[in-house]
Amino acid sequence: MAQSQNTGTGVSSRSPSAKKPPASTVTIPEPFNLHLEGRLQERERFDEGVKRRLKLAEEQQRLTEEQRKREEEEETRKYRSTLCFKANPIQHYPGITISASPRSLTIPQSPQHQPRSSKNSSNSNT
């Protein structure tokens, strides 16, 4: 039983190699690193990338809108110029040469303006 007695040296009888720290020392906490801080930095970088992409997309959309507007104005200008009447100059055709026709002239015949006799009336006369 001599082993179970505490001699007051600060060594327990169960584990002779373990020593208790002196009670008068102050525990200094070690700085700890939470995953939250790393996530916060990652999120900030992600948000910056998203803002940059949105800014580029808006710039691209603005440029395409300006291009579409210019094309539309050009189309309108061309259409309006077609509405304006412009006289065409007289075209010069080759001169006409008049020559006598090789065909003979038509001999006119007078039409026969006699009433037609019907078969009934011709039978009654005979």
C-alpha positions as CSV (number, residue, x, y, z in Angstrom):
1,M,0.0,0.0,0.0
2,A,2.9,2.3,0.1
3,Q,2.5,2.9,-3.6
4,S,-1.1,4.3,-3.3
5,Q,0.0,7.1,-0.9
6,N,0.6,10.5,-2.3
7,T,3.9,11.9,-1.2
8,G,3.2,15.4,-2.2
9,T,5.7,15.7,-4.9
10,G,3.0,16.2,-7.5
11,V,3.2,12.7,-9.0
12,S,0.2,10.6,-8.9
13,S,0.4,7.0,-8.0
14,R,-1.3,5.8,-11.2
15,S,1.0,7.3,-13.8
16,P,4.4,8.1,-12.5
17,S,5.6,9.8,-15.8
18,A,2.8,12.4,-16.0
19,K,3.5,15.7,-14.2
20,K,0.9,18.3,-13.3
21,P,1.7,21.9,-14.4
22,P,2.2,24.3,-11.5
23,A,-1.1,26.0,-10.6
24,S,0.4,29.5,-10.6
25,T,1.2,29.7,-14.4
26,V,-1.2,31.6,-16.6
27,T,-2.4,29.8,-19.7
28,I,-1.7,31.8,-22.8
29,P,-4.2,31.0,-25.6
30,E,-2.8,30.2,-29.0
31,P,-4.3,32.0,-31.9
32,F,-6.8,29.8,-33.7
33,N,-7.7,30.0,-37.3
34,L,-11.4,29.4,-38.1
35,H,-12.5,28.2,-41.6
36,L,-14.8,31.3,-41.6
37,E,-11.9,33.7,-42.4
38,G,-10.7,31.7,-45.3
39,R,-14.2,31.4,-46.7
40,L,-14.7,35.1,-46.3
41,Q,-11.6,35.8,-48.4
42,E,-12.7,33.3,-51.0
43,R,-16.1,34.8,-51.1
44,E,-14.7,38.3,-51.6
45,R,-12.6,37.1,-54.5
46,F,-15.6,35.3,-56.0
47,D,-17.8,38.4,-55.6
48,E,-15.1,40.5,-57.3
49,G,-15.0,38.1,-60.2
50,V,-18.8,38.1,-60.5
51,K,-18.8,42.0,-60.5
52,R,-16.1,42.0,-63.2
53,R,-18.0,39.5,-65.4
54,L,-21.2,41.5,-64.9
55,K,-19.4,44.7,-65.8
56,L,-18.0,43.1,-69.0
57,A,-21.4,41.7,-69.9
58,E,-23.0,45.2,-69.4
59,E,-20.3,46.8,-71.5
60,Q,-20.7,44.2,-74.3
61,Q,-24.5,44.7,-74.2
62,R,-24.1,48.5,-74.4
63,L,-21.7,48.1,-77.4
64,T,-24.1,45.8,-79.2
65,E,-27.0,48.2,-78.5
66,E,-25.1,51.1,-79.9
67,Q,-24.2,49.1,-83.0
68,R,-27.8,48.1,-83.5
69,K,-28.9,51.7,-83.1
70,R,-26.4,52.9,-85.7
71,E,-27.5,50.2,-88.1
72,E,-31.1,51.1,-87.6
73,E,-30.4,54.8,-88.2
74,E,-28.5,53.9,-91.4
75,E,-31.4,51.8,-92.5
76,T,-33.9,54.6,-91.8
77,R,-31.7,57.1,-93.6
78,K,-31.5,54.8,-96.7
79,Y,-35.2,54.2,-96.7
80,R,-36.1,57.9,-96.4
81,S,-33.7,58.6,-99.4
82,T,-35.7,56.1,-101.5
83,L,-38.9,58.0,-100.7
84,C,-37.6,61.1,-102.4
85,F,-38.7,61.3,-106.0
86,K,-35.8,61.8,-108.4
87,A,-36.5,62.2,-112.1
88,N,-34.7,59.8,-114.4
89,P,-32.9,61.3,-117.4
90,I,-34.4,60.6,-120.9
91,Q,-32.7,57.6,-122.4
92,H,-31.3,57.9,-125.9
93,Y,-32.5,55.1,-128.1
94,P,-31.2,54.4,-131.6
95,G,-33.1,56.3,-134.3
96,I,-36.1,54.7,-136.1
97,T,-35.7,54.0,-139.8
98,I,-38.9,53.9,-141.8
99,S,-38.9,51.8,-144.9
100,A,-41.6,50.5,-147.3
101,S,-43.0,47.1,-146.4
102,P,-42.4,44.2,-148.9
103,R,-46.0,43.1,-148.5
104,S,-48.7,44.2,-150.9
105,L,-51.4,46.6,-149.9
106,T,-54.7,45.3,-148.7
107,I,-57.6,45.7,-151.2
108,P,-60.7,46.7,-149.2
109,Q,-64.0,44.8,-149.8
110,S,-67.3,46.2,-148.8
111,P,-69.3,44.1,-146.4
112,Q,-72.5,42.6,-147.7
113,H,-75.3,44.2,-145.8
114,Q,-78.2,42.1,-147.1
115,P,-80.7,40.5,-144.8
116,R,-80.3,36.8,-144.7
117,S,-83.0,34.8,-146.0
118,S,-84.3,32.1,-143.8
119,K,-85.2,28.7,-145.1
120,N,-88.8,29.1,-144.2
121,S,-89.2,32.2,-146.3
122,S,-87.4,30.6,-149.3
123,N,-89.8,27.6,-149.1
124,S,-92.8,29.8,-149.1
125,N,-91.7,31.7,-152.3
126,T,-91.3,28.6,-154.3
